Amino acid sequence: NERMNGALLPSAREYFHCYGLTPEMLGLAKPDAIVMHPGPMNRGVEIDSDVADGPQAVILPQVTFGIAVRMAVMGILAGN
């Protein structure tokens, strides 16, 4: 909610209704679509928990591999 101070939408519920990723919205995607999110995630504001924890979500591997990739890039840039 701290990210929404001064927003044009009056509530987190309305924001989710307009922009949140719900199972219904995901149902409009191709069957092999994957769900990614870099985190931190605002469940119920950006993404429904059923979607975030569902079979199409690759969020945990994305976060895990993202840390390793960023560390490798920083090492290369630092000349290590």
Backbone as XML, in Angstrom:
<?xml version="1.0"?>
<chain id="A" units="angstrom">
  <residue number="1" name="ASN">
    <atom name="N" x="0.806" y="-1.205" z="0.000"/>
    <atom name="CA" x="0.000" y="0.000" z="0.000"/>
    <atom name="C" x="0.844" y="1.261" z="0.000"/>
  </residue>
  <residue number="2" name="GLU">
    <atom name="N" x="2.070" y="1.183" z="0.546"/>
    <atom name="CA" x="2.903" y="2.372" z="0.580"/>
    <atom name="C" x="3.253" y="2.863" z="-0.813"/>
  </residue>
  <residue number="3" name="ARG">
    <atom name="N" x="3.205" y="1.987" z="-1.805"/>
    <atom name="CA" x="3.519" y="2.383" z="-3.171"/>
    <atom name="C" x="2.366" y="3.141" z="-3.811"/>
  </residue>
  <residue number="4" name="MET">
    <atom name="N" x="1.214" y="3.133" z="-3.179"/>
    <atom name="CA" x="0.029" y="3.710" z="-3.804"/>
    <atom name="C" x="-0.355" y="5.069" z="-3.236"/>
  </residue>
  <residue number="5" name="ASN">
    <atom name="N" x="0.445" y="5.638" z="-2.361"/>
    <atom name="CA" x="0.113" y="6.952" z="-1.820"/>
    <atom name="C" x="0.040" y="7.969" z="-2.951"/>
  </residue>
  <residue number="6" name="GLY">
    <atom name="N" x="-1.004" y="8.733" z="-2.979"/>
    <atom name="CA" x="-1.181" y="9.755" z="-3.987"/>
    <atom name="C" x="-1.609" y="9.206" z="-5.343"/>
  </residue>
  <residue number="7" name="ALA">
    <atom name="N" x="-2.023" y="7.972" z="-5.398"/>
    <atom name="CA" x="-2.424" y="7.362" z="-6.661"/>
    <atom name="C" x="-3.768" y="7.912" z="-7.120"/>
  </residue>
  <residue number="8" name="LEU">
    <atom name="N" x="-4.037" y="7.741" z="-8.392"/>
    <atom name="CA" x="-5.304" y="8.201" z="-8.948"/>
    <atom name="C" x="-6.456" y="7.272" z="-8.605"/>
  </residue>
  <residue number="9" name="LEU">
    <atom name="N" x="-6.157" y="6.027" z="-8.283"/>
    <atom name="CA" x="-7.199" y="5.082" z="-7.890"/>
    <atom name="C" x="-7.400" y="5.151" z="-6.380"/>
  </residue>
  <residue number="10" name="PRO">
    <atom name="N" x="-8.634" y="5.098" z="-5.926"/>
    <atom name="CA" x="-8.902" y="5.321" z="-4.509"/>
    <atom name="C" x="-8.513" y="4.183" z="-3.569"/>
  </residue>
  <residue number="11" name="SER">
    <atom name="N" x="-8.336" y="2.958" z="-4.074"/>
    <atom name="CA" x="-8.048" y="1.870" z="-3.148"/>
    <atom name="C" x="-7.231" y="0.779" z="-3.826"/>
  </residue>
  <residue number="12" name="ALA">
    <atom name="N" x="-6.595" y="-0.047" z="-2.995"/>
    <atom name="CA" x="-5.847" y="-1.194" z="-3.505"/>
    <atom name="C" x="-6.792" y="-2.163" z="-4.203"/>
  </residue>
  <residue number="13" name="ARG">
    <atom name="N" x="-8.001" y="-2.286" z="-3.701"/>
    <atom name="CA" x="-8.985" y="-3.188" z="-4.313"/>
    <atom name="C" x="-9.316" y="-2.749" z="-5.739"/>
  </residue>
  <residue number="14" name="GLU">
    <atom name="N" x="-9.511" y="-1.446" z="-5.932"/>
    <atom name="CA" x="-9.820" y="-0.959" z="-7.279"/>
    <atom name="C" x="-8.613" y="-1.119" z="-8.204"/>
  </residue>
  <residue number="15" name="TYR">
    <atom name="N" x="-7.411" y="-0.880" z="-7.677"/>
    <atom name="CA" x="-6.196" y="-1.082" z="-8.468"/>
    <atom name="C" x="-6.123" y="-2.533" z="-8.938"/>
  </residue>
  <residue number="16" name="PHE">
    <atom name="N" x="-6.340" y="-3.472" z="-8.014"/>
    <atom name="CA" x="-6.300" y="-4.888" z="-8.364"/>
    <atom name="C" x="-7.370" y="-5.224" z="-9.394"/>
  </residue>
  <residue number="17" name="HIS">
    <atom name="N" x="-8.546" y="-4.665" z="-9.219"/>
    <atom name="CA" x="-9.635" y="-4.914" z="-10.168"/>
    <atom name="C" x="-9.250" y="-4.451" z="-11.576"/>
  </residue>
  <residue number="18" name="CYS">
    <atom name="N" x="-8.549" y="-3.326" z="-11.677"/>
    <atom name="CA" x="-8.178" y="-2.773" z="-12.988"/>
    <atom name="C" x="-6.929" y="-3.418" z="-13.576"/>
  </residue>
  <residue number="19" name="TYR">
    <atom name="N" x="-5.934" y="-3.707" z="-12.731"/>
    <atom name="CA" x="-4.620" y="-4.084" z="-13.240"/>
    <atom name="C" x="-4.069" y="-5.411" z="-12.725"/>
  </residue>
  <residue number="20" name="GLY">
    <atom name="N" x="-4.651" y="-5.976" z="-11.697"/>
    <atom name="CA" x="-4.103" y="-7.191" z="-11.099"/>
    <atom name="C" x="-4.233" y="-8.407" z="-12.000"/>
  </residue>
  <residue number="21" name="LEU">
    <atom name="N" x="-3.270" y="-9.315" z="-11.900"/>
    <atom name="CA" x="-3.306" y="-10.551" z="-12.679"/>
    <atom name="C" x="-4.106" y="-11.587" z="-11.908"/>
  </residue>
  <residue number="22" name="THR">
    <atom name="N" x="-5.249" y="-11.930" z="-12.455"/>
    <atom name="CA" x="-6.167" y="-12.881" z="-11.828"/>
    <atom name="C" x="-6.185" y="-14.183" z="-12.630"/>
  </residue>
  <residue number="23" name="PRO">
    <atom name="N" x="-6.706" y="-15.254" z="-12.044"/>
    <atom name="CA" x="-6.844" y="-16.497" z="-12.816"/>
    <atom name="C" x="-7.688" y="-16.305" z="-14.079"/>
  </residue>
  <residue number="24" name="GLU">
    <atom name="N" x="-8.689" y="-15.451" z="-14.011"/>
    <atom name="CA" x="-9.532" y="-15.187" z="-15.177"/>
    <atom name="C" x="-8.728" y="-14.520" z="-16.289"/>
  </residue>
  <residue number="25" name="MET">
    <atom name="N" x="-7.908" y="-13.548" z="-15.931"/>
    <atom name="CA" x="-7.079" y="-12.883" z="-16.935"/>
    <atom name="C" x="-6.042" y="-13.845" z="-17.503"/>
  </residue>
  <residue number="26" name="LEU">
    <atom name="N" x="-5.446" y="-14.654" z="-16.640"/>
    <atom name="CA" x="-4.458" y="-15.622" z="-17.102"/>
    <atom name="C" x="-5.104" y="-16.641" z="-18.035"/>
  </residue>
  <residue number="27" name="GLY">
    <atom name="N" x="-6.376" y="-16.922" z="-17.825"/>
    <atom name="CA" x="-7.098" y="-17.837" z="-18.697"/>
    <atom name="C" x="-7.200" y="-17.349" z="-20.134"/>
  </residue>
  <residue number="28" name="LEU">
    <atom name="N" x="-7.011" y="-16.054" z="-20.345"/>
    <atom name="CA" x="-7.037" y="-15.485" z="-21.694"/>
    <atom name="C" x="-5.709" y="-15.673" z="-22.424"/>
  </residue>
  <residue number="29" name="ALA">
    <atom name="N" x="-4.672" y="-16.031" z="-21.680"/>
    <atom name="CA" x="-3.343" y="-16.222" z="-22.272"/>
    <atom name="C" x="-3.247" y="-17.600" z="-22.915"/>
  </residue>
  <residue number="30" name="LYS">
    <atom name="N" x="-2.197" y="-17.793" z="-23.690"/>
    <atom name="CA" x="-1.951" y="-19.109" z="-24.278"/>
    <atom name="C" x="-1.756" y="-20.123" z="-23.162"/>
  </residue>
  <residue number="31" name="PRO">
    <atom name="N" x="-2.132" y="-21.371" z="-23.391"/>
    <atom name="CA" x="-2.023" y="-22.394" z="-22.341"/>
    <atom name="C" x="-0.603" y="-22.600" z="-21.819"/>
  </residue>
  <residue number="32" name="ASP">
    <atom name="N" x="0.403" y="-22.329" z="-22.660"/>
    <atom name="CA" x="1.785" y="-22.528" z="-22.227"/>
    <atom name="C" x="2.439" y="-21.245" z="-21.712"/>
  </residue>
  <residue number="33" name="ALA">
    <atom name="N" x="1.634" y="-20.207" z="-21.483"/>
    <atom name="CA" x="2.171" y="-18.955" z="-20.942"/>
    <atom name="C" x="2.717" y="-19.188" z="-19.539"/>
  </residue>
  <residue number="34" name="ILE">
    <atom name="N" x="3.785" y="-18.470" z="-19.207"/>
    <atom name="CA" x="4.341" y="-18.551" z="-17.858"/>
    <atom name="C" x="4.140" y="-17.214" z="-17.160"/>
  </residue>
  <residue number="35" name="VAL">
    <atom name="N" x="4.131" y="-17.254" z="-15.850"/>
    <atom name="CA" x="3.959" y="-16.053" z="-15.038"/>
    <atom name="C" x="5.280" y="-15.769" z="-14.343"/>
  </residue>
  <residue number="36" name="MET">
    <atom name="N" x="5.800" y="-14.566" z="-14.584"/>
    <atom name="CA" x="7.060" y="-14.148" z="-13.967"/>
    <atom name="C" x="6.811" y="-12.877" z="-13.154"/>
  </residue>
  <residue number="37" name="HIS">
    <atom name="N" x="7.604" y="-12.701" z="-12.114"/>
    <atom name="CA" x="7.555" y="-11.483" z="-11.303"/>
    <atom name="C" x="8.898" y="-11.355" z="-10.595"/>
  </residue>
  <residue number="38" name="PRO">
    <atom name="N" x="9.556" y="-10.210" z="-10.698"/>
    <atom name="CA" x="10.884" y="-10.075" z="-10.093"/>
    <atom name="C" x="10.871" y="-9.931" z="-8.577"/>
  </residue>
  <residue number="39" name="GLY">
    <atom name="N" x="9.704" y="-9.647" z="-7.995"/>
    <atom name="CA" x="9.612" y="-9.467" z="-6.551"/>
    <atom name="C" x="10.115" y="-8.095" z="-6.147"/>
  </residue>
  <residue number="40" name="PRO">
    <atom name="N" x="9.791" y="-7.647" z="-4.984"/>
    <atom name="CA" x="8.819" y="-8.243" z="-4.071"/>
    <atom name="C" x="7.402" y="-8.115" z="-4.646"/>
  </residue>
  <residue number="41" name="MET">
    <atom name="N" x="6.596" y="-9.053" z="-4.295"/>
    <atom name="CA" x="5.262" y="-9.185" z="-4.856"/>
    <atom name="C" x="4.218" y="-8.672" z="-3.864"/>
  </residue>
  <residue number="42" name="ASN">
    <atom name="N" x="3.268" y="-7.921" z="-4.371"/>
    <atom name="CA" x="2.140" y="-7.467" z="-3.559"/>
    <atom name="C" x="0.928" y="-8.323" z="-3.900"/>
  </residue>
  <residue number="43" name="ARG">
    <atom name="N" x="0.785" y="-9.423" z="-3.161"/>
    <atom name="CA" x="-0.344" y="-10.329" z="-3.416"/>
    <atom name="C" x="-1.658" y="-9.608" z="-3.134"/>
  </residue>
  <residue number="44" name="GLY">
    <atom name="N" x="-2.587" y="-9.805" z="-4.032"/>
    <atom name="CA" x="-3.882" y="-9.155" z="-3.881"/>
    <atom name="C" x="-3.906" y="-7.731" z="-4.378"/>
  </residue>
  <residue number="45" name="VAL">
    <atom name="N" x="-2.764" y="-7.214" z="-4.811"/>
    <atom name="CA" x="-2.703" y="-5.878" z="-5.394"/>
    <atom name="C" x="-2.213" y="-5.980" z="-6.834"/>
  </residue>
  <residue number="46" name="GLU">
    <atom name="N" x="-1.102" y="-6.681" z="-7.043"/>
    <atom name="CA" x="-0.558" y="-6.865" z="-8.388"/>
    <atom name="C" x="-0.955" y="-8.215" z="-8.981"/>
  </residue>
  <residue number="47" name="ILE">
    <atom name="N" x="-1.009" y="-9.219" z="-8.129"/>
    <atom name="CA" x="-1.182" y="-10.588" z="-8.599"/>
    <atom name="C" x="-1.981" y="-11.383" z="-7.572"/>
  </residue>
  <residue number="48" name="ASP">
    <atom name="N" x="-2.878" y="-12.209" z="-8.050"/>
    <atom name="CA" x="-3.669" y="-13.072" z="-7.177"/>
    <atom name="C" x="-2.791" y="-14.210" z="-6.663"/>
  </residue>
  <residue number="49" name="SER">
    <atom name="N" x="-2.965" y="-14.595" z="-5.425"/>
    <atom name="CA" x="-2.164" y="-15.680" z="-4.845"/>
    <atom name="C" x="-2.317" y="-16.983" z="-5.613"/>
  </residue>
  <residue number="50" name="ASP">
    <atom name="N" x="-3.509" y="-17.252" z="-6.139"/>
    <atom name="CA" x="-3.710" y="-18.476" z="-6.921"/>
    <atom name="C" x="-2.849" y="-18.479" z="-8.183"/>
  </residue>
  <residue number="51" name="VAL">
    <atom name="N" x="-2.620" y="-17.318" z="-8.756"/>
    <atom name="CA" x="-1.764" y="-17.214" z="-9.939"/>
    <atom name="C" x="-0.300" y="-17.331" z="-9.530"/>
  </residue>
  <residue number="52" name="ALA">
    <atom name="N" x="0.086" y="-16.609" z="-8.479"/>
    <atom name="CA" x="1.484" y="-16.621" z="-8.034"/>
    <atom name="C" x="1.943" y="-18.007" z="-7.601"/>
  </residue>
  <residue number="53" name="ASP">
    <atom name="N" x="1.036" y="-18.793" z="-7.047"/>
    <atom name="CA" x="1.376" y="-20.133" z="-6.569"/>
    <atom name="C" x="0.956" y="-21.223" z="-7.550"/>
  </residue>
  <residue number="54" name="GLY">
    <atom name="N" x="0.419" y="-20.833" z="-8.684"/>
    <atom name="CA" x="-0.126" y="-21.793" z="-9.635"/>
    <atom name="C" x="0.921" y="-22.486" z="-10.489"/>
  </residue>
  <residue number="55" name="PRO">
    <atom name="N" x="0.479" y="-23.432" z="-11.297"/>
    <atom name="CA" x="1.398" y="-24.239" z="-12.105"/>
    <atom name="C" x="2.119" y="-23.462" z="-13.197"/>
  </residue>
  <residue number="56" name="GLN">
    <atom name="N" x="1.583" y="-22.319" z="-13.606"/>
    <atom name="CA" x="2.233" y="-21.532" z="-14.652"/>
    <atom name="C" x="3.260" y="-20.549" z="-14.096"/>
  </residue>
  <residue number="57" name="ALA">
    <atom name="N" x="3.331" y="-20.423" z="-12.787"/>
    <atom name="CA" x="4.249" y="-19.467" z="-12.167"/>
    <atom name="C" x="5.661" y="-20.035" z="-12.097"/>
  </residue>
  <residue number="58" name="VAL">
    <atom name="N" x="6.617" y="-19.226" z="-12.510"/>
    <atom name="CA" x="8.039" y="-19.581" z="-12.405"/>
    <atom name="C" x="8.761" y="-18.519" z="-11.575"/>
  </residue>
  <residue number="59" name="ILE">
    <atom name="N" x="8.038" y="-17.958" z="-10.630"/>
    <atom name="CA" x="8.539" y="-16.826" z="-9.861"/>
    <atom name="C" x="9.709" y="-17.221" z="-8.962"/>
  </residue>
  <residue number="60" name="LEU">
    <atom name="N" x="9.597" y="-18.314" z="-8.233"/>
    <atom name="CA" x="10.687" y="-18.704" z="-7.330"/>
    <atom name="C" x="11.972" y="-19.019" z="-8.083"/>
  </residue>
  <residue number="61" name="PRO">
    <atom name="N" x="11.944" y="-19.811" z="-9.162"/>
    <atom name="CA" x="13.188" y="-20.013" z="-9.916"/>
    <atom name="C" x="13.721" y="-18.713" z="-10.515"/>
  </residue>
  <residue number="62" name="GLN">
    <atom name="N" x="12.826" y="-17.847" z="-10.965"/>
    <atom name="CA" x="13.249" y="-16.573" z="-11.537"/>
    <atom name="C" x="14.020" y="-15.759" z="-10.513"/>
  </residue>
  <residue number="63" name="VAL">
    <atom name="N" x="13.500" y="-15.664" z="-9.306"/>
    <atom name="CA" x="14.170" y="-14.901" z="-8.255"/>
    <atom name="C" x="15.499" y="-15.554" z="-7.895"/>
  </residue>
  <residue number="64" name="THR">
    <atom name="N" x="15.501" y="-16.876" z="-7.749"/>
    <atom name="CA" x="16.722" y="-17.600" z="-7.387"/>
    <atom name="C" x="17.804" y="-17.410" z="-8.441"/>
  </residue>
  <residue number="65" name="PHE">
    <atom name="N" x="17.470" y="-17.630" z="-9.704"/>
    <atom name="CA" x="18.459" y="-17.490" z="-10.772"/>
    <atom name="C" x="18.838" y="-16.034" z="-10.986"/>
  </residue>
  <residue number="66" name="GLY">
    <atom name="N" x="17.901" y="-15.130" z="-10.753"/>
    <atom name="CA" x="18.182" y="-13.708" z="-10.927"/>
    <atom name="C" x="19.281" y="-13.226" z="-10.005"/>
  </residue>
  <residue number="67" name="ILE">
    <atom name="N" x="19.300" y="-13.712" z="-8.790"/>
    <atom name="CA" x="20.357" y="-13.336" z="-7.843"/>
    <atom name="C" x="21.703" y="-13.815" z="-8.360"/>
  </residue>
  <residue number="68" name="ALA">
    <atom name="N" x="21.776" y="-15.071" z="-8.802"/>
    <atom name="CA" x="23.034" y="-15.619" z="-9.313"/>
    <atom name="C" x="23.499" y="-14.863" z="-10.556"/>
  </residue>
  <residue number="69" name="VAL">
    <atom name="N" x="22.583" y="-14.534" z="-11.439"/>
    <atom name="CA" x="22.946" y="-13.802" z="-12.657"/>
    <atom name="C" x="23.466" y="-12.416" z="-12.309"/>
  </residue>
  <residue number="70" name="ARG">
    <atom name="N" x="22.797" y="-11.717" z="-11.407"/>
    <atom name="CA" x="23.263" y="-10.378" z="-11.018"/>
    <atom name="C" x="24.635" y="-10.439" z="-10.369"/>
  </residue>
  <residue number="71" name="MET">
    <atom name="N" x="24.864" y="-11.454" z="-9.542"/>
    <atom name="CA" x="26.181" y="-11.606" z="-8.910"/>
    <atom name="C" x="27.253" y="-11.854" z="-9.970"/>
  </residue>
  <residue number="72" name="ALA">
    <atom name="N" x="26.963" y="-12.688" z="-10.964"/>
    <atom name="CA" x="27.930" y="-12.967" z="-12.028"/>
    <atom name="C" x="28.226" y="-11.718" z="-12.844"/>
  </residue>
  <residue number="73" name="VAL">
    <atom name="N" x="27.199" y="-10.962" z="-13.187"/>
    <atom name="CA" x="27.396" y="-9.733" z="-13.956"/>
    <atom name="C" x="28.226" y="-8.736" z="-13.161"/>
  </residue>
  <residue number="74" name="MET">
    <atom name="N" x="27.933" y="-8.590" z="-11.877"/>
    <atom name="CA" x="28.717" y="-7.670" z="-11.045"/>
    <atom name="C" x="30.167" y="-8.125" z="-10.962"/>
  </residue>
  <residue number="75" name="GLY">
    <atom name="N" x="30.392" y="-9.436" z="-10.867"/>
    <atom name="CA" x="31.754" y="-9.959" z="-10.840"/>
    <atom name="C" x="32.501" y="-9.660" z="-12.125"/>
  </residue>
  <residue number="76" name="ILE">
    <atom name="N" x="31.833" y="-9.822" z="-13.252"/>
    <atom name="CA" x="32.455" y="-9.521" z="-14.544"/>
    <atom name="C" x="32.773" y="-8.038" z="-14.649"/>
  </residue>
  <residue number="77" name="LEU">
    <atom name="N" x="31.828" y="-7.199" z="-14.262"/>
    <atom name="CA" x="32.042" y="-5.753" z="-14.331"/>
    <atom name="C" x="33.146" y="-5.289" z="-13.388"/>
  </residue>
  <residue number="78" name="ALA">
    <atom name="N" x="33.292" y="-5.980" z="-12.264"/>
    <atom name="CA" x="34.334" y="-5.617" z="-11.299"/>
    <atom name="C" x="35.689" y="-6.196" z="-11.696"/>
  </residue>
  <residue number="79" name="GLY">
    <atom name="N" x="35.696" y="-7.024" z="-12.745"/>
    <atom name="CA" x="36.952" y="-7.591" z="-13.217"/>
    <atom name="C" x="37.400" y="-8.811" z="-12.451"/>
  </residue>
  <residue number="80" name="ASN">
    <atom name="N" x="36.485" y="-9.478" z="-11.762"/>
    <atom name="CA" x="36.843" y="-10.681" z="-10.996"/>
    <atom name="C" x="36.600" y="-11.903" z="-11.833"/>
  </residue>
</chain>
